[in-house]
Amino acid sequence: MKHIPIRSCIVCREQKDKSELLRIVLRPDGVAVVDKTGREPGRGAYVCKSRACIDAIIKKQALSRAFRKPLPREVYEGLSDMLGDIDCNE
């Protein structure tokens, strides 16, 4: 039986298969990016592919809590542009 990694969404705390969530990475240079391959270096945070959770990341600045450091507003604005192109389930 193959092991399926489980991760939690940082917004709604729902546990899902790792492949069902988006991974957002804070690179060592301080840039936050959406990791489409799952192999980007840096600290990662997972979020559901639902529009509600994606919008809540930006509204609540949930990444600052997940990465344990304050992130500038520009990071959230850049993520808003990147996440706007993501195909959401809801």
DSSP file with accessible surface (Angstrom, degrees, kcal/mol):
  #  RESIDUE AA STRUCTURE BP1 BP2  ACC     N-H-->O    O-->H-N    N-H-->O    O-->H-N    TCO  KAPPA ALPHA  PHI   PSI    X-CA   Y-CA   Z-CA
    1    1 A M              0   0  242      0, 0.0     2,-0.3     0, 0.0     0, 0.0   0.000 360.0 360.0 360.0 129.1    0.0    0.0    0.0
    2    2 A K        -     0   0  186      1,-0.1     2,-0.3     2,-0.0     0, 0.0  -0.578 360.0-120.1 -83.2 137.3    1.4    3.4   -1.1
    3    3 A H        -     0   0  154     -2,-0.3    -1,-0.1     1,-0.0     0, 0.0  -0.581  22.5-158.0 -75.8 130.3    1.7    6.2    1.4
    4    4 A I        -     0   0   95     -2,-0.3     2,-0.1    14,-0.0    -1,-0.0  -0.950  18.7-128.3-110.9 115.7   -0.3    9.3    0.5
    5    5 A P        -     0   0   42      0, 0.0    13,-2.5     0, 0.0     2,-0.4  -0.408  20.8-153.1 -66.4 137.7    1.0   12.5    2.2
    6    6 A I  E     +A   17   0A  80     11,-0.2     2,-0.3    -2,-0.1    11,-0.2  -0.916  14.9 179.5-112.3 136.4   -1.6   14.5    4.0
    7    7 A R  E     -A   16   0A  91      9,-2.6     9,-2.4    -2,-0.4     2,-0.4  -0.917  21.6-125.8-132.2 160.4   -1.4   18.3    4.5
    8    8 A S  E     -A   15   0A  48     -2,-0.3    38,-0.5     7,-0.2     2,-0.2  -0.878  22.6-118.1-109.8 140.7   -3.6   20.9    6.2
    9    9 A C     >  -     0   0    0      5,-2.0     4,-1.3    -2,-0.4    38,-0.3  -0.535  18.9-139.0 -70.6 135.0   -4.9   24.1    4.6
   10   10 A I  T  4 S+     0   0   19     36,-2.6    -1,-0.1    -2,-0.2    37,-0.1   0.645  97.7  42.4 -74.0 -11.9   -3.6   27.1    6.5
   11   11 A V  T  4 S+     0   0   33     35,-0.2    -1,-0.1     3,-0.1    36,-0.1   0.893 130.0  17.0 -96.7 -60.7   -6.9   28.9    6.3
   12   12 A C  T  4 S-     0   0   59      2,-0.1    -2,-0.1     1,-0.0     3,-0.1   0.539  89.6-134.1 -94.6  -7.5   -9.7   26.3    6.9
   13   13 A R     <  +     0   0  149     -4,-1.3     2,-0.3     1,-0.2    -3,-0.1   0.616  50.4 153.2  65.2  12.9   -7.4   23.6    8.5
   14   14 A E        -     0   0  107     -6,-0.1    -5,-2.0     1,-0.0     2,-0.4  -0.561  41.9-130.9 -74.0 135.8   -9.0   20.9    6.4
   15   15 A Q  E     +A    8   0A 139     -2,-0.3     2,-0.3    -7,-0.2    -7,-0.2  -0.774  38.6 155.8 -92.5 131.4   -6.8   17.9    5.8
   16   16 A K  E     -A    7   0A  38     -9,-2.4    -9,-2.6    -2,-0.4     5,-0.1  -0.909  49.8 -71.3-142.7 169.4   -6.4   16.7    2.2
   17   17 A D  E >   -A    6   0A  49     -2,-0.3     3,-1.7   -11,-0.2     4,-0.3  -0.355  47.6-118.5 -60.2 144.9   -4.0   14.8    0.0
   18   18 A K  G >  S+     0   0   69    -13,-2.5     3,-1.4     1,-0.3    -1,-0.1   0.862 113.6  59.1 -55.3 -35.5   -0.9   16.9   -0.7
   19   19 A S  G 3  S+     0   0   95    -14,-0.3    -1,-0.3     1,-0.3   -13,-0.1   0.698  98.4  59.2 -70.8 -17.2   -1.8   16.8   -4.5
   20   20 A E  G <  S+     0   0   90     -3,-1.7    29,-0.6     2,-0.1     2,-0.3   0.482  99.6  69.5 -89.1  -4.7   -5.2   18.4   -3.8
   21   21 A L  E <  S-B   48   0B  12     -3,-1.4     2,-0.4    -4,-0.3    27,-0.2  -0.787  80.0-119.0-114.2 158.0   -3.7   21.6   -2.3
   22   22 A L  E     -B   47   0B  18     25,-3.2    25,-2.2    -2,-0.3     2,-0.5  -0.774  24.9-143.1 -90.0 140.8   -1.7   24.5   -3.6
   23   23 A R  E     -BC  46  35B  38     12,-0.6    12,-3.3    -2,-0.4     2,-0.5  -0.911  11.5-166.1-107.1 126.4    1.8   25.0   -2.1
   24   24 A I  E     -BC  45  34B   1     21,-3.3    21,-2.4    -2,-0.5     2,-0.4  -0.953  12.4-158.7-111.0 128.8    3.0   28.5   -1.5
   25   25 A V  E     -BC  44  33B   0      8,-3.0     8,-2.3    -2,-0.5     2,-0.8  -0.890  17.8-148.8-115.3 137.3    6.7   28.8   -0.8
   26   26 A L  E     -BC  43  32B  17     17,-2.7    17,-1.2    -2,-0.4     6,-0.2  -0.907  30.1-145.3 -98.4 105.1    8.8   31.5    0.9
   27   27 A R    >   -     0   0   82      4,-2.9     3,-2.3    -2,-0.8    15,-0.2  -0.262  24.6-105.9 -66.3 159.6   12.1   31.3   -0.9
   28   28 A P  T 3  S+     0   0  114      0, 0.0    -1,-0.1     0, 0.0    14,-0.1   0.794 121.2  60.9 -57.9 -24.8   15.3   31.9    1.0
   29   29 A D  T 3  S-     0   0  110      2,-0.1     3,-0.1     1,-0.0    -2,-0.1   0.431 122.4-105.5 -83.7   3.0   15.5   35.3   -0.9
   30   30 A G  S <  S+     0   0   30     -3,-2.3     2,-0.4     1,-0.3    -1,-0.0   0.506  77.6 132.0  91.3   5.7   12.2   36.4    0.7
   31   31 A V        -     0   0   66     44,-0.0    -4,-2.9    -5,-0.0     2,-0.5  -0.769  47.7-144.5 -93.5 132.6   10.0   36.0   -2.4
   32   32 A A  E     +C   26   0B   8     -2,-0.4     2,-0.3    -6,-0.2    -6,-0.2  -0.842  27.9 169.2 -96.8 130.2    6.7   34.1   -2.1
   33   33 A V  E     -C   25   0B  16     -8,-2.3    -8,-3.0    -2,-0.5     2,-0.6  -0.945  40.6-106.6-136.9 157.6    5.7   32.0   -5.1
   34   34 A V  E     -C   24   0B  19     -2,-0.3     2,-0.9   -10,-0.2   -10,-0.2  -0.766  34.1-143.1 -83.2 123.8    3.2   29.3   -6.0
   35   35 A D  E     +C   23   0B  10    -12,-3.3   -12,-0.6    -2,-0.6    -1,-0.0  -0.790  25.7 172.7 -94.3 103.2    5.0   26.0   -6.2
   36   36 A K  S    S+     0   0  181     -2,-0.9    -1,-0.2     1,-0.2   -12,-0.0   0.732  79.0  45.6 -83.2 -20.7    3.5   24.0   -9.1
   37   37 A T  S    S-     0   0  103    -14,-0.1    -1,-0.2     0, 0.0    -2,-0.1   0.709  97.8-130.8 -94.4 -23.5    6.1   21.2   -8.9
   38   38 A G  S    S+     0   0   30    -15,-0.1    -2,-0.1     3,-0.0    -3,-0.0   0.572  88.9  88.3  82.4  11.0    6.2   20.7   -5.2
   39   39 A R        +     0   0  217      2,-0.1    -3,-0.0     0, 0.0    -4,-0.0   0.292  47.7 129.0-124.9   8.7   10.0   20.8   -5.2
   40   40 A E        -     0   0   55      1,-0.1     2,-0.1    -7,-0.0    -5,-0.1  -0.438  62.0-115.7 -66.8 134.8   10.7   24.5   -4.8
   41   41 A P  S    S+     0   0   82      0, 0.0     2,-0.2     0, 0.0    -1,-0.1  -0.430  72.1  55.0 -73.0 148.3   13.2   25.2   -2.0
   42   42 A G  S    S-     0   0   34    -15,-0.2     2,-0.3    -2,-0.1   -15,-0.2  -0.555  95.8 -39.2 122.2 176.0   12.1   27.1    1.1
   43   43 A R  E     -B   26   0B 115    -17,-1.2   -17,-2.7    -2,-0.2     2,-0.3  -0.573  61.6-153.3 -76.9 132.7    9.4   27.0    3.7
   44   44 A G  E     -B   25   0B  27     -2,-0.3     2,-0.4   -19,-0.2   -19,-0.2  -0.778  15.3-168.8-112.8 152.1    6.0   25.9    2.3
   45   45 A A  E     -B   24   0B   5    -21,-2.4   -21,-3.3    -2,-0.3     2,-0.3  -0.990  17.1-139.5-134.2 142.5    2.4   26.5    3.3
   46   46 A Y  E     +B   23   0B  30    -38,-0.5   -36,-2.6    -2,-0.4     2,-0.3  -0.821  19.1 179.2-109.2 143.7   -0.6   24.7    1.8
   47   47 A V  E     -B   22   0B   1    -25,-2.2   -25,-3.2    -2,-0.3   -38,-0.1  -0.990  32.2-104.1-140.9 146.2   -4.0   26.1    0.8
   48   48 A C  E     -B   21   0B   3     -2,-0.3   -27,-0.1   -27,-0.2     6,-0.1  -0.274  29.6-119.9 -62.5 156.7   -7.1   24.6   -0.7
   49   49 A K  S    S+     0   0   62    -29,-0.6    40,-1.7     4,-0.1    41,-0.5   0.099  77.6 116.9 -86.4  24.8   -7.9   25.3   -4.3
   50   50 A S  S  > S-     0   0   10     38,-0.2     4,-2.2    39,-0.2     5,-0.2  -0.698  72.1-129.4 -93.4 146.5  -11.1   27.0   -3.3
   51   51 A R  H  > S+     0   0   80     39,-0.8     4,-2.7    -2,-0.3     5,-0.2   0.880 107.3  58.2 -61.6 -35.9  -11.7   30.7   -4.0
   52   52 A A  H  > S+     0   0   67      1,-0.2     4,-1.9     2,-0.2    -1,-0.2   0.929 109.4  42.6 -62.5 -44.9  -12.7   31.3   -0.4
   53   53 A C  H  > S+     0   0   10      2,-0.2     4,-1.7     1,-0.2    -1,-0.2   0.902 114.3  50.8 -69.9 -38.9   -9.4   30.0    1.0
   54   54 A I  H  X S+     0   0    1     -4,-2.2     4,-1.1     1,-0.2    -2,-0.2   0.932 112.4  46.4 -65.3 -42.5   -7.3   31.8   -1.6
   55   55 A D  H  X S+     0   0   81     -4,-2.7     4,-2.6     1,-0.2    -1,-0.2   0.882 109.4  55.8 -66.0 -36.3   -9.1   35.1   -0.9
   56   56 A A  H  X S+     0   0   14     -4,-1.9     4,-2.9    -5,-0.2     6,-0.4   0.827  98.4  61.7 -67.8 -30.8   -8.7   34.6    2.9
   57   57 A I  H  X>S+     0   0    0     -4,-1.7     5,-1.3     2,-0.2     4,-0.6   0.933 112.3  37.4 -58.2 -45.1   -5.0   34.2    2.6
   58   58 A I  H  <5S+     0   0   23     -4,-1.1     3,-0.3     3,-0.2    -2,-0.2   0.934 119.1  47.2 -74.9 -44.5   -4.7   37.7    1.3
   59   59 A K  H  <5S+     0   0  183     -4,-2.6    -2,-0.2     1,-0.2    -3,-0.2   0.921 123.1  32.7 -64.9 -44.6   -7.4   39.2    3.4
   60   60 A K  H  <5S-     0   0  139     -4,-2.9    -1,-0.2    -5,-0.2    -2,-0.2   0.459 100.3-129.2 -91.6  -3.3   -6.2   37.7    6.7
   61   61 A Q  T >X5 +     0   0   80     -4,-0.6     3,-0.8    -3,-0.3     4,-0.7   0.930  44.0 168.1  51.2  49.6   -2.5   37.8    5.8
   62   62 A A  H 3>< +     0   0    1     -5,-1.3     4,-2.2    -6,-0.4     5,-0.1   0.730  62.2  68.0 -67.5 -22.9   -2.4   34.1    6.8
   63   63 A L  H 3> S+     0   0    0     -6,-0.5     4,-2.9     1,-0.2     6,-0.3   0.847  91.7  60.0 -69.5 -31.1    1.1   33.6    5.2
   64   64 A S  H <>>S+     0   0   23     -3,-0.8     5,-1.5     1,-0.2     4,-0.5   0.913 109.8  43.5 -60.7 -39.5    2.7   35.8    7.8
   65   65 A R  H  <5S+     0   0  139     -4,-0.7     3,-0.5     3,-0.2    -2,-0.2   0.923 115.0  48.3 -70.9 -42.6    1.5   33.5   10.5
   66   66 A A  H  <5S+     0   0   24     -4,-2.2    -2,-0.2     1,-0.2    -1,-0.2   0.883 117.3  40.7 -67.6 -37.8    2.4   30.3    8.5
   67   67 A F  H  <5S-     0   0   11     -4,-2.9    -1,-0.2     2,-0.2    -2,-0.2   0.467 105.2-129.7 -90.5  -2.6    5.9   31.6    7.7
   68   68 A R  T  <5S+     0   0  192     -4,-0.5    -3,-0.2    -3,-0.5    -4,-0.1   0.831  77.1  85.0  58.8  36.1    6.4   33.0   11.2
   69   69 A K  S   <S-     0   0  105     -5,-1.5    -2,-0.2    -6,-0.3     2,-0.1  -0.953  86.1 -98.6-160.0 145.1    7.5   36.4    9.9
   70   70 A P        -     0   0  116      0, 0.0    -5,-0.0     0, 0.0    -6,-0.0  -0.449  37.0-154.1 -66.9 135.2    5.8   39.6    8.8
   71   71 A L        -     0   0   15     -2,-0.1    -7,-0.1   -10,-0.1     5,-0.1  -0.908  19.0-111.9-110.7 140.1    5.5   39.8    5.0
   72   72 A P    >>  -     0   0   68      0, 0.0     3,-1.3     0, 0.0     4,-1.0  -0.263  27.9-111.4 -67.3 157.9    5.2   43.1    3.2
   73   73 A R  H 3> S+     0   0  107      1,-0.3     4,-2.2     2,-0.2     5,-0.2   0.815 114.6  67.3 -59.2 -29.6    2.0   44.0    1.4
   74   74 A E  H 3> S+     0   0  130      1,-0.2     4,-2.4     2,-0.2    -1,-0.3   0.837  94.6  57.2 -62.3 -32.8    3.8   43.7   -2.0
   75   75 A V  H <> S+     0   0   24     -3,-1.3     4,-2.4     2,-0.2    -1,-0.2   0.941 108.5  45.5 -63.8 -44.8    4.1   39.9   -1.4
   76   76 A Y  H  X S+     0   0    0     -4,-1.0     4,-2.3     2,-0.2    -2,-0.2   0.878 111.7  52.1 -67.4 -36.1    0.3   39.6   -1.0
   77   77 A E  H  X S+     0   0  101     -4,-2.2     4,-1.7     2,-0.2    -1,-0.2   0.915 110.8  47.7 -66.1 -41.0   -0.3   41.7   -4.1
   78   78 A G  H  X S+     0   0   29     -4,-2.4     4,-2.1     1,-0.2    -2,-0.2   0.908 112.7  48.8 -65.3 -40.4    2.1   39.6   -6.1
   79   79 A L  H  X S+     0   0    1     -4,-2.4     4,-3.5     1,-0.2     5,-0.3   0.881 105.6  58.2 -67.2 -35.8    0.4   36.4   -4.9
   80   80 A S  H  X S+     0   0   53     -4,-2.3     4,-1.4     1,-0.2    -1,-0.2   0.921 108.1  46.5 -60.0 -40.6   -3.0   37.8   -5.6
   81   81 A D  H  X S+     0   0  117     -4,-1.7     4,-0.6     2,-0.2    -2,-0.2   0.927 116.2  44.5 -66.2 -43.7   -1.9   38.2   -9.3
   82   82 A M  H >< S+     0   0   70     -4,-2.1     3,-0.9     1,-0.2     4,-0.3   0.909 115.0  47.3 -67.3 -43.2   -0.5   34.7   -9.4
   83   83 A L  H >< S+     0   0    1     -4,-3.5     3,-1.1     1,-0.2    -1,-0.2   0.726  97.4  71.3 -75.5 -19.2   -3.4   33.0   -7.6
   84   84 A G  H 3< S+     0   0   44     -4,-1.4    -1,-0.2    -5,-0.3    -2,-0.2   0.803  96.9  52.5 -64.0 -26.1   -5.9   34.8   -9.8
   85   85 A D  T << S+     0   0  145     -3,-0.9    -1,-0.2    -4,-0.6     2,-0.2   0.579  86.5 106.8 -85.4  -9.5   -4.8   32.6  -12.7
   86   86 A I  S <  S-     0   0   29     -3,-1.1     2,-0.7    -4,-0.3    -3,-0.0  -0.504  75.5-123.0 -74.5 136.8   -5.4   29.4  -10.6
   87   87 A D        -     0   0  143     -2,-0.2     2,-0.2     2,-0.0    -1,-0.1  -0.687  33.3-152.8 -80.6 114.3   -8.4   27.3  -11.6
   88   88 A C        -     0   0   26     -2,-0.7   -38,-0.2     1,-0.1   -39,-0.0  -0.615  18.2-141.7 -92.3 152.9  -10.5   26.9   -8.4
   89   89 A N              0   0  122    -40,-1.7   -39,-0.2    -2,-0.2    -1,-0.1   0.762 360.0 360.0 -79.0 -31.1  -12.8   24.1   -7.5
   90   90 A E              0   0  162    -41,-0.5   -39,-0.8     0, 0.0    -1,-0.1  -0.893 360.0 360.0-117.0 360.0  -15.4   26.4   -5.8
